[in-house]
Amino acid sequence: MSFPKTEKIWCNGKFIPWDQATIHVLSHVVSYGSAVFEGVRCYETAQGPAIFRLREHMQRLRNSAHIYRMDIPYSLDALCQASLDLVRENKLSACYLRPIVLRGYGDAGVDPQNCPIDVYFACWEWGQYLGEEALRSGVDVCVSSWNRAAPNTLPQMAKAAANYMNSQLIRMEAKANGYSEGIALDVNGYISEGSGENIFVVLNGAIHTPPLANSALPGITRDSVLTLCREMGISVTEQMLPRETLYIADEVFFSGTAAEITPIRSIDRIKVGAGARGPITKRVQDAFFAITSGKVPDRHGWLSPIGVANGVAVR
Ligand SMILES: Cc1ncc(COP(=O)(O)O)c(C=O)c1O
């Protein structure tokens, strides 16, 4: 698949043509993985294009950078504005945004502090991450032979490029064995998350998800699912989950900006529940997509219309 190019990329405060958003091969990030990034979706809603949970994504970007002692020279408001401007500039209605903060060309050694910090925001049209059918029918996944990074190694609360070397191992192994995705355990064998998704398990009508201490990314979709479940009166807990919970669960689903809410129908070729999307997963999907499509009022303020400064409605 070739990249679905758009016209412009936002680079350090200016728009530049897509093809000019290039870096030197000796940029720090290339050898040492020193970048933090985000994945954000803009939805086509009944009221026009709107970015989902923009401020939370930009705050996580700033948090990821802060952990790695990277000073982003833009305020939270400026980063939100750059995202809105980018979508508008590219005349897109529904798209995926990829903000990246990286250590550029400077020193040769590991110490990054003499390398410039460059900020790029790109966007493109991107459909269903795990395939069109996945949202309806669910995906077949495996438990990965690769674990998530141990606590106090690579910080998993940072969405850092280097973490995705581990995600690549998980994803490639899953694909090589005929699965759509892999579920990683943490170093102690407890369920952590997918290579690019958080995970939820439904057991006896209640929903459980691993806490962040099990090396899971603080997913913004995860947070949205927790909120929606509580509103719907579905019991939801963040708790450590042994691997075997996956095999006895009634339903399992992934959450993520790219994967949205994707049902899992089998794990290691063992059917999950009836081997199809379950009723609670469907309820969560319906509640989630009702908001992202603008079909119900945005009661949480999760949507930032692209035509409005900072995504906050000016009254
Ligand atoms: C490793 C990992 N876990 C979880 C998620 C889900 O996070 P979010 O819902 O914020 O996209 C992602 C995607 O960003 C991810 O890459």
The ligand as an SDF file (V2000), in Angstrom:
LIG
                    3D

 16 16  0  0  0  0  0  0  0  0999 V2000
    0.7610    0.4660   22.1900 C   0  0  0  0  0  0  0  0  0  0  0  0
   -0.5520    1.1590   22.1180 C   0  0  0  0  0  0  0  0  0  0  0  0
   -1.4750    0.9060   23.0610 N   0  0  0  0  0  0  0  0  0  0  0  0
   -2.6790    1.5020   23.0430 C   0  0  0  0  0  0  0  0  0  0  0  0
   -3.0200    2.3950   22.0430 C   0  0  0  0  0  0  0  0  0  0  0  0
   -4.3540    3.0640   22.0630 C   0  0  0  0  0  0  0  0  0  0  0  0
   -4.2430    4.3930   22.4490 O   0  0  0  0  0  0  0  0  0  0  0  0
   -5.2460    5.5030   21.9160 P   0  0  0  0  0  0  0  0  0  0  0  0
   -6.6120    5.0400   22.2690 O   0  0  0  0  0  0  0  0  0  0  0  0
   -4.8730    6.7340   22.6340 O   0  0  0  0  0  0  0  0  0  0  0  0
   -5.0460    5.5860   20.4530 O   0  0  0  0  0  0  0  0  0  0  0  0
   -2.0950    2.6870   21.0480 C   0  0  0  0  0  0  0  0  0  0  0  0
   -2.4010    3.6520   19.9850 C   0  0  0  0  0  0  0  0  0  0  0  0
   -2.0590    4.7900   20.1190 O   0  0  0  0  0  0  0  0  0  0  0  0
   -0.8320    2.0640   21.0970 C   0  0  0  0  0  0  0  0  0  0  0  0
    0.0770    2.3050   20.1390 O   0  0  0  0  0  0  0  0  0  0  0  0
  1  2  1  0
  2  3  1  0
  2 15  2  0
  3  4  2  0
  4  5  1  0
  5  6  1  0
  5 12  2  0
  6  7  1  0
  7  8  1  0
  8  9  2  0
  8 10  1  0
  8 11  1  0
 12 13  1  0
 12 15  1  0
 13 14  2  0
 15 16  1  0
M  END
$$$$
